[in-house]
């Protein structure tokens, strides 16, 4: 009789654990589904910056908000029940990628995706921006980060998409390390290897600058 009770208790514990795990799994799926359903056409997906490499170098000279640092951005397009991200990336250039694959790529690199949305009074800019973004697909990535018409980098791609509605604006670029007051070592070496002069002061844009726009509001984080 005692052995039967011990066996029954173990069995109940196993059932309870399995039930709890199933509950967590279901909760995760529902949360993910809710996040996706709450997305809107034209939402902007910002990718958090790493602390090292190119990502860290971009953030070092562009971060404006203490609570947020980004090194990549894309614009969301909904087509029926399918969701895509239009963006310019080093791998693939200007492209149209499924939201699932876009998020997976960031997670594999240990980065998160934060959703921003244009405030209601600027929503009218979205149809034209999405159309414009689609027209720029297929162009190579701009590895020099100096504006031209034949290739785009991530924030450049988004600024151009919204240019007709003047949602964002180009600003003088800086490659100065705020801690030293001198050109960031990474960028100095980066442009030296390319045989180019550091484009200090030339017009451009960056993900942190776009995220700091007063025309946007932060919505959620994946």
C-alpha positions in Angstrom: 0.0 0.0 0.0 2.8 2.4 0.9 4.6 1.6 -2.4 1.5 2.4 -4.3 1.2 5.8 -2.6 4.8 6.6 -3.4 4.3 5.6 -7.0 1.1 7.6 -7.3 2.8 10.8 -5.9 5.7 10.5 -8.4 3.2 10.0 -11.2 1.2 13.1 -10.1 4.4 15.1 -10.0 5.4 14.1 -13.5 1.9 15.0 -14.7 2.0 18.3 -13.0 5.4 19.2 -14.4 4.3 18.2 -17.9 1.2 20.3 -17.5 3.2 23.3 -16.3 5.6 23.0 -19.2 2.8 22.7 -21.7 1.2 25.9 -20.1 4.5 27.8 -20.5 4.8 26.6 -24.1 1.2 27.7 -24.9 1.8 31.0 -23.2 4.9 31.7 -25.3 3.1 30.9 -28.5 0.1 33.1 -27.6 2.5 36.0 -26.6 4.3 35.6 -29.9 1.1 35.5 -31.9 -0.2 38.6 -30.0 3.0 40.5 -30.8 2.7 39.7 -34.5 -1.0 40.6 -34.6 -0.3 43.9 -33.0 2.2 44.9 -35.7 1.1 47.4 -38.4 2.1 48.1 -41.9 5.0 50.6 -41.9 6.2 49.8 -38.4 9.9 50.3 -38.0 12.0 47.5 -36.6 15.2 48.6 -34.8 17.9 46.1 -33.9 19.9 46.6 -30.7 23.6 47.2 -31.1 26.4 45.0 -30.0 29.3 46.3 -27.9 32.1 45.3 -30.3 33.0 45.3 -34.0 31.2 47.4 -36.6 28.0 47.4 -34.5 29.8 48.8 -31.5 31.7 51.3 -33.6 28.4 52.6 -35.1 26.8 52.9 -31.7 29.9 54.5 -30.1 29.6 57.6 -32.3 25.8 57.8 -32.8 24.1 56.8 -29.6 21.7 59.5 -28.4 19.5 57.7 -25.8 21.0 56.2 -22.7 18.3 53.5 -22.7 18.5 52.6 -26.3 21.3 51.8 -28.8 20.6 50.5 -32.3 22.7 49.5 -35.3 20.1 48.4 -37.8 16.6 49.2 -39.0 14.0 47.9 -41.4 10.4 48.7 -42.3 7.6 46.3 -42.0 5.2 45.4 -44.8 2.0 43.3 -44.3 0.6 41.4 -47.3 -2.5 39.6 -46.2 -1.4 37.2 -43.4 2.2 37.4 -44.4 4.6 39.9 -42.8 7.9 41.0 -44.4 10.7 43.3 -43.5 12.2 45.6 -46.1 15.8 46.5 -45.2 19.4 47.0 -46.4 21.9 44.6 -44.8 25.5 43.7 -45.5 24.4 40.2 -46.4 21.9 40.5 -49.3 21.8 44.2 -49.8 18.4 45.8 -50.1 16.0 43.0 -49.6 12.5 41.8 -48.7 12.7 39.2 -45.9 10.1 37.4 -43.9 9.6 38.7 -40.4 10.3 35.3 -39.0 13.7 35.0 -40.7 14.6 38.7 -39.9 14.0 38.1 -36.2 15.8 34.8 -36.3 18.9 36.4 -37.8 19.0 39.0 -35.0 18.5 36.4 -32.2 21.3 34.3 -33.6 23.6 37.3 -33.2 22.4 37.9 -29.7 20.5 41.1 -30.6 16.9 42.1 -30.0 14.3 43.8 -32.2 12.3 46.8 -30.9 9.3 48.1 -32.7 8.7 51.8 -33.3 5.6 53.3 -35.0 4.9 56.7 -36.6 2.6 58.8 -34.5 -1.0 59.0 -35.8 -0.5 62.4 -37.5 2.3 60.9 -39.7 0.7 57.6 -40.6 -0.3 58.9 -44.0 3.3 58.7 -45.0 3.4 54.9 -44.8 1.8 53.8 -48.2 4.3 55.9 -50.2 7.2 54.9 -48.0 6.5 51.2 -48.4 6.1 51.6 -52.2 9.3 53.5 -52.3 11.1 50.9 -50.3 10.0 48.1 -52.6 11.3 50.1 -55.6 14.8 50.2 -54.0 15.0 46.4 -53.5 17.9 44.6 -55.2 20.5 47.4 -54.8 23.8 46.4 -53.1 24.8 47.4 -49.6 26.7 50.6 -49.2 29.8 49.6 -47.3 31.3 53.1 -47.4 28.5 54.7 -45.5 28.8 57.7 -47.9 25.5 58.5 -49.6 25.2 57.6 -53.3 22.4 56.6 -55.6 23.7 53.1 -56.5 23.8 51.4 -53.0 22.2 51.9 -49.6 23.0 51.2 -46.0 20.2 50.5 -43.5 19.2 53.9 -42.2 19.8 55.4 -45.6 17.3 52.9 -47.1 14.7 54.0 -44.5 15.3 57.7 -44.8 14.9 57.6 -48.5 11.7 55.6 -48.2 10.2 58.4 -46.2 11.9 61.3 -47.9 9.0 62.6 -49.8 7.0 63.0 -46.6 10.0 64.6 -44.8 9.7 62.2 -41.8 13.4 62.0 -41.2 16.3 64.3 -42.2 19.9 64.0 -43.1 22.4 65.4 -40.6 26.1 66.0 -40.6 27.8 62.6 -39.8 30.3 62.4 -37.0 32.9 59.7 -36.3 34.2 61.4 -33.2 34.5 59.2 -30.0 32.7 61.2 -27.3 35.1 59.9 -24.7 38.2 61.1 -26.4 37.1 63.9 -28.6 39.0 62.3 -31.5 38.1 60.2 -34.5 37.1 56.8 -33.3 40.0 54.4 -34.0 37.8 51.8 -35.6 36.5 54.3 -38.2 40.0 55.8 -38.8 41.3 52.4 -39.7 38.1 51.5 -41.6 38.4 54.3 -44.0 42.2 54.2 -44.3 41.9 50.6 -45.5 39.5 51.8 -48.2 41.8 54.6 -49.2 39.1 57.1 -48.2 39.0 60.2 -46.0 36.8 59.9 -42.9 33.5 61.6 -44.1 33.2 63.8 -41.0 30.5 66.4 -41.4 29.1 64.9 -44.6 25.3 64.4 -44.8 24.0 61.0 -43.6 21.9 59.2 -41.0 22.0 56.4 -38.6 19.6 54.1 -36.7 20.0 55.9 -33.3 19.3 59.2 -35.0 16.1 57.8 -36.6 15.0 56.3 -33.3 15.3 59.6 -31.6 12.8 61.3 -33.9 9.9 62.9 -32.2 7.6 61.6 -34.9 8.0 58.0 -33.6 6.8 56.2 -30.5 8.1 53.0 -29.1 5.6 50.1 -29.2 7.1 46.8 -28.1 10.2 44.5 -28.0 10.5 41.0 -29.4 
